[in-house]
């Protein structure tokens, strides 16, 4: 099994992987991917009340289903409120990915999804919750730009009414909006009639807001 250590050197996060037989097997697997082999970047996001473990695996090897819950496919742990963690994963154009998230130190049902990814695309892997139930969505990272404005996409954990400046729309649970822009950090965005404070954000940047009936829950940098 791979041993992972995180070391910070002058503000740079370095991932050290100790080599063992499992790592050799993984290298042999990806070496046999052929011309379809590629790597994608993923941004892991925790929009829950829990500390979460994230696992990712290619669904099948030589026709055999792989158990993504196995510790061999552990990627990272994110506490609630952490900004994000960026990782890279090797894929094959003809294979699905299996993604798995489980809470630490508390019992809630884990969540597992199978997804297909495109070559040379970056993705957000967002864990969120409905009540005590974990949910998991993967979607492409995007950025948009407008000088002196905030670019924001909203992801809804419940059915919510959203208003950007004078533009109003409704999102259902699990739905992601397109980018909207606001130049007003105090009252440019409301969710369920509640103003969302955006004044800690930087103009000219792109963000993902995760929101429910109570308004803002979490906000993340896009990409």
Residue pairs with C-beta under 8 A, 6 or more apart in sequence:
1 20
1 22
1 71
1 72
2 17
2 18
2 20
2 22
2 23
2 72
3 17
3 18
3 20
4 15
4 16
4 17
4 18
4 74
5 15
5 16
5 18
6 13
6 14
6 15
6 16
7 13
7 14
7 16
8 14
17 23
22 72
29 58
29 61
30 37
30 90
33 90
33 92
36 92
36 93
36 94
37 90
37 91
37 92
38 90
38 91
38 92
38 93
38 119
38 120
39 88
39 89
39 90
39 91
40 88
40 89
40 91
40 117
40 119
40 120
40 121
40 122
40 123
41 86
41 87
41 88
41 122
41 123
42 56
42 86
42 87
42 88
42 89
42 122
42 123
42 124
42 125
43 84
43 85
43 86
43 122
43 123
43 124
43 125
43 141
43 220
43 223
44 54
44 75
44 76
44 78
44 84
44 85
44 86
44 87
44 125
44 127
45 78
45 84
45 124
45 125
45 126
45 127
45 208
45 210
45 218
45 220
46 52
46 78
46 79
46 80
46 81
46 82
46 127
46 218
47 126
47 127
47 128
47 129
47 155
47 157
47 210
47 217
47 218
47 220
48 80
48 103
48 127
48 128
48 129
48 134
49 80
49 129
50 80
50 103
50 104
50 106
50 108
50 129
50 134
51 77
51 78
51 79
51 80
51 103
51 104
51 105
52 77
52 78
52 101
52 102
52 103
52 104
52 127
52 134
53 74
53 76
53 77
53 101
53 102
53 103
53 104
54 74
54 75
54 76
54 77
54 78
54 99
54 100
54 101
54 125
54 127
55 68
55 69
55 70
55 73
55 74
55 75
55 99
55 100
55 101
55 102
56 68
56 73
56 75
56 87
56 89
56 97
56 98
56 99
56 100
56 125
57 66
57 68
57 70
57 72
57 73
57 97
57 98
57 100
58 66
58 90
58 91
58 92
58 95
58 96
58 97
58 98
59 65
59 66
59 95
59 96
59 97
59 98
59 114
60 66
60 95
60 96
66 73
66 98
67 73
68 98
68 99
68 100
68 112
69 100
69 102
69 110
69 112
73 100
75 87
75 89
76 85
76 87
77 104
78 84
78 85
81 218
83 220
83 221
84 220
84 221
89 97
91 97
91 117
93 119
96 114
96 115
96 116
97 114
97 115
97 116
97 117
98 112
98 113
98 114
99 112
99 113
99 114
99 115
99 125
99 136
99 138
100 110
100 111
100 112
101 110
101 111
101 112
101 127
101 134
101 136
102 110
102 111
103 110
103 134
108 132
108 133
108 134
109 133
109 134
110 134
111 127
111 134
111 135
111 136
112 136
113 136
113 138
115 138
117 123
117 138
118 140
121 140
121 141
122 140
122 141
122 223
123 138
123 139
123 140
123 141
124 138
124 139
124 140
124 141
124 208
124 220
124 222
125 136
125 137
125 138
126 136
126 137
126 138
126 139
126 155
126 208
126 210
127 134
127 135
127 136
128 134
128 135
128 136
128 137
128 155
128 157
128 210
129 135
129 157
130 157
130 158
130 173
135 157
135 174
137 155
137 174
137 176
139 176
141 222
141 223
142 153
142 179
142 206
142 222
142 223
143 151
143 206
143 222
143 223
144 151
144 179
144 181
144 206
145 151
145 204
145 206
146 181
146 204
147 203
147 204
148 183
148 203
148 204
149 181
149 182
149 183
149 203
149 204
150 181
150 182
150 183
150 185
150 188
150 198
150 201
150 203
150 205
150 207
151 179
151 180
151 181
151 205
151 206
151 207
151 222
152 164
152 179
152 180
152 181
152 182
152 189
152 198
152 206
152 207
152 208
152 209
153 176
153 177
153 178
153 179
153 180
153 206
153 207
153 208
153 209
153 222
154 160
154 162
154 171
154 176
154 177
154 180
154 191
154 209
154 210
154 211
155 171
155 175
155 176
155 177
155 208
155 209
155 210
155 211
156 162
156 171
156 172
156 173
156 174
156 175
156 176
156 211
156 212
157 173
157 174
157 210
157 211
157 212
157 217
158 173
158 212
158 213
159 170
159 171
159 172
159 173
160 170
160 171
160 191
160 192
160 211
160 212
160 213
161 168
161 169
161 170
161 191
161 192
161 193
162 168
162 169
162 170
162 171
162 177
162 189
162 190
162 191
162 211
163 189
163 190
163 191
164 180
164 181
164 182
164 188
164 189
165 182
165 184
165 188
167 180
169 177
171 177
179 206
180 189
182 188
182 189
182 198
183 203
185 197
185 198
185 199
185 201
186 195
186 197
186 198
186 199
187 195
188 198
189 195
189 196
189 198
189 209
190 196
191 211
191 215
191 216
192 213
192 214
192 215
194 214
194 215
196 209
196 211
196 215
196 216
197 216
201 207
201 219
205 221
205 222
206 221
206 222
206 223
207 219
207 220
207 221
207 222
208 219
208 220
208 221
208 222
209 216
209 218
209 219
210 216
210 217
210 218
210 219
210 220
211 217
